[in-house]
């Protein structure tokens, strides 16, 4: 359902927590564990067939924002980190 693409150490730790939260409400969620570049993470998310990708960097965590990308349409939205869990568990 969703692939979390973290950029930076703080984002990686946040992404791990987000993956567990999403899985706890029945959303299939994965995150990078190989230290790939953002471009490589996006290719991997596409290969997995993820519907959405969330790009989170250390700066985004400080501002409580992230980019939510619909992998089928290519549409991207700037969303609050708090809203991601609510949006996806209602899909």
N, C-alpha and C positions, 0 to 999 in steps of 0.2 A: 504494500500500500504506500509506504513512505520510506524515503531514504534521507537520513540526516547527514549533511556534508559539513563537518566542522573544520574551521581554519584557526589553528592555534591551540595551545594547551588548555586554556580556560574553557574554550568552546568545546573541546573534546570531552572534558569532564561533564559539562552541561549536557552535551549531546547524549552521553551515556545515560544520564538520569532521565532525559526526555524519552529515550528509547524504552526504558523500563516502564515509564508512566504510560506510554502509548500501548505497549504490549499488555499492560494490566487492564486496559479497557477494550481489548480485543482487536487492536490495530496491528497489522503486521508492520514492524518497523526494523530497519537496519541502519547501521552507521559505519563509517570507515574505520577499519582497525589496522590498515596497512600503511598509514601515513602518506596516502596518495595526494597528488596535486588536485586542485579544484576541478580542473578539466578532466582528469582521470576519474575522479569521483562521479562526475556527471555522466561520463560514458558508462561507468559501472552501474549506476542507478538505472540508466536506460536498458542495459543488458539484463538487469534483474527484473525489469518490467514495472518499476515503481510508478505509481500514479502521480505522486507528488515528491518533490525534493525540497528540503529546507536547508538553506545555506546560513550557517551561523559562524560568525567570527567573534573574536574577543571584544571588538568594539561594539558589535551588535548586542552582546550580553549587557554591556554597560548601559546601553540606551534602551534595553528591553525590546529590541526589534530584530526581525529576521526577514529573509526573502523566501517566500513560498512560491514554488514554481510548479505549475501543472505540466507534467512531462508530455502529455498528449497534445495539448494546444500550444504550449510554449508560453502561455500567459504567466506573468510574474506579478506578485503583489508584495508590498511591504506590509508586514503584519507584526503585531505585538507577540512576543514569545508566550505570554499568558494565553493568548487566544488560539494558539496552534492546537493544543490538546482538545479544547472545546470544538473547534472546527472539524477536526478529523474524527472524533468519536461520534459526531452527528452525521457523518457521510455514509 
